[in-house]
Structure formats: structure tokens, C-alpha cells
Amino acid sequence: MIDDLRSRMLKLGFSLEKIDFQRIAVTPEQIRKYNLPFNPDKTTLEKMNRDSRTNGFIEKYGKLYAVELDALPALIPNEFKKMVFNSVDQFYDQGIYEKLLNKYSTDQIEELLKHKIVGFLDKI
């Protein structure tokens, strides 16, 4: 998923120099810890078998499997919510927020973020 997003952003002309992609959900540790289901449906399995990266995946992990991101919020919603908030909160800087509040109103900041996020999502 991260590689795909990186690739799409590069094709759209985004600079990735200041972007730090981090996997916060469906890690191998979480699959084991929460006993997440990893048997893909027939269509997904066929797609995976055609993927050129399949052999490398099997070499690295010992078998071919897939775990859907939806498994985490479906099985452990509160834990998933904590994972997301903790991941985002580590980058929150109160000083930057206060500087923005001195320069812009809360409504202006929300509108700017909404415009940036919607504009970005429209390009993907």
C-alpha cells in the first residue's frame, strides 16, 4: 500500500522528500498478536499468484497470505483507533499550532486543511 501510494504521488508530480510513510496497521506483529485472519478469497489469491513479487514474499515470510486492513477495526476497533491517534499525535507540535492560530483563524486553518486534503485526494 505504501509503495503504491508513493508511486501514485510521484506520477502526479509530488515531491516525497519531506514525507515519511509509516505502516501503523496490519504489521506481521499485529497479525500474530491479534490472530488476524490471513486466508485470502479465491480472487485475491489468483491475483497474488500472478504478482511478480510473490516469490520474494514467500521467501521472506515463508508462505503466501493476505490480511485485509478491515480486519483490525472489525475485530479490535478501540485498539485500531488508538494506533491511528498515537501515530498522528507523535507528529503534533503545539508550537506550530500556536503560530498558525496567531496568523489565521481556526476556521481559516480548517478550510485550508480541507482544501489541501480534498485537492490531494482528487489527484489520486
DRENNUPA-401781 format. One line per field, with one value per residue (C-alpha): residue in three letters; chain; x, y, z. Coordinates in steps of 0.25 Angstrom, whole numbers, padded with zeros to 4 digits. Each point is the difference from the previous one (the first is absolute). Example, Ala and Ser with C-alpha at 12.3 -4.5 7.8 and 13.67 -1.06 7.14 Angstrom:
<rs>
resn = ALA,SER
chain = A,A
X = 0049,0006
Y = -0018,0014
Z = 0031,-0002
</rs>
This chain:
<rs>
resn = MET,ILE,ASP,ASP,LEU,ARG,SER,ARG,MET,LEU,LYS,LEU,GLY,PHE,SER,LEU,GLU,LYS,ILE,ASP,PHE,GLN,ARG,ILE,ALA,VAL,THR,PRO,GLU,GLN,ILE,ARG,LYS,TYR,ASN,LEU,PRO,PHE,ASN,PRO,ASP,LYS,THR,THR,LEU,GLU,LYS,MET,ASN,ARG,ASP,SER,ARG,THR,ASN,GLY,PHE,ILE,GLU,LYS,TYR,GLY,LYS,LEU,TYR,ALA,VAL,GLU,LEU,ASP,ALA,LEU,PRO,ALA,LEU,ILE,PRO,ASN,GLU,PHE,LYS,LYS,MET,VAL,PHE,ASN,SER,VAL,ASP,GLN,PHE,TYR,ASP,GLN,GLY,ILE,TYR,GLU,LYS,LEU,LEU,ASN,LYS,TYR,SER,THR,ASP,GLN,ILE,GLU,GLU,LEU,LEU,LYS,HIS,LYS,ILE,VAL,GLY,PHE,LEU,ASP,LYS,ILE
chain = A,A,A,A,A,A,A,A,A,A,A,A,A,A,A,A,A,A,A,A,A,A,A,A,A,A,A,A,A,A,A,A,A,A,A,A,A,A,A,A,A,A,A,A,A,A,A,A,A,A,A,A,A,A,A,A,A,A,A,A,A,A,A,A,A,A,A,A,A,A,A,A,A,A,A,A,A,A,A,A,A,A,A,A,A,A,A,A,A,A,A,A,A,A,A,A,A,A,A,A,A,A,A,A,A,A,A,A,A,A,A,A,A,A,A,A,A,A,A,A,A,A,A,A
X = 0000,0011,0008,-0013,-0003,0015,-0001,-0013,0005,0012,-0008,-0008,0013,0000,0014,0001,0013,-0008,-0010,0003,-0009,-0003,-0007,-0009,-0009,0000,0014,0006,0000,-0015,-0004,0006,-0004,-0015,-0001,-0005,-0006,0010,-0006,-0004,-0012,0001,0001,0011,0008,0000,0004,0011,0005,0001,0008,0015,0003,-0006,0013,0007,-0011,0000,0015,-0001,-0013,0000,-0014,-0009,-0011,-0008,-0007,-0010,0002,-0015,0003,0006,-0011,-0010,0006,0006,-0006,0005,0015,-0001,-0004,0011,0010,-0004,-0001,0013,0007,-0006,0003,0014,0002,-0009,0008,-0008,0010,-0003,-0015,0001,0008,-0011,-0011,0007,0000,-0013,-0014,-0004,-0010,0011,0009,-0011,-0004,0015,0002,-0013,0004,0014,-0006,-0011,0009,0010,-0011,-0005,0013,0002
Y = 0000,0010,-0003,0002,0013,0005,-0004,0007,0012,0001,-0002,0012,0008,0001,0001,-0011,0006,0004,-0011,-0011,-0012,-0009,-0013,0000,-0011,-0014,-0003,-0014,0002,0004,-0011,-0010,0008,0002,-0013,0007,-0009,-0001,-0009,0008,-0003,-0007,0013,0006,-0013,-0001,0015,-0002,-0013,0009,0011,0000,0003,-0013,-0008,0010,0001,-0015,0000,0011,-0005,-0015,0000,0008,0007,0013,0007,0011,0013,-0001,-0012,0009,0010,-0011,-0009,0010,0014,0007,-0005,0004,0014,0001,-0004,0011,0011,-0004,0000,0014,0006,-0003,0011,0010,0013,0010,0011,-0001,-0001,0013,0007,-0003,0005,0013,0001,-0006,-0002,-0014,0000,0004,-0011,-0010,0005,0000,-0015,-0004,0006,-0006,-0014,0000,0005,-0011,-0011,0006,-0003,-0014
Z = 0000,0004,-0013,-0009,0007,-0002,-0015,-0002,0007,-0008,-0013,0004,0002,0015,0007,0010,0007,0012,0001,0010,-0003,0012,0001,0012,-0002,-0005,0003,0002,0015,0000,-0008,0010,0012,-0004,-0007,-0013,-0011,-0011,-0010,-0013,-0008,-0014,-0008,0009,0000,-0015,-0001,0010,-0008,-0012,0007,-0003,0014,0005,0000,0008,0010,0002,0002,0011,0007,-0003,-0006,-0009,0008,0001,0012,-0003,0007,0004,0009,0010,0002,-0001,0010,0010,-0003,0012,-0002,-0014,0004,0010,-0011,-0009,0010,0006,-0014,-0003,0014,0000,-0011,0006,0004,0009,-0004,-0014,0003,0008,-0011,-0009,0009,0002,-0016,-0003,0006,0003,-0011,-0010,0005,-0002,-0014,-0004,0005,-0006,-0013,0000,0004,-0010,-0011,0003,0000,-0013,-0007,0004
</rs>
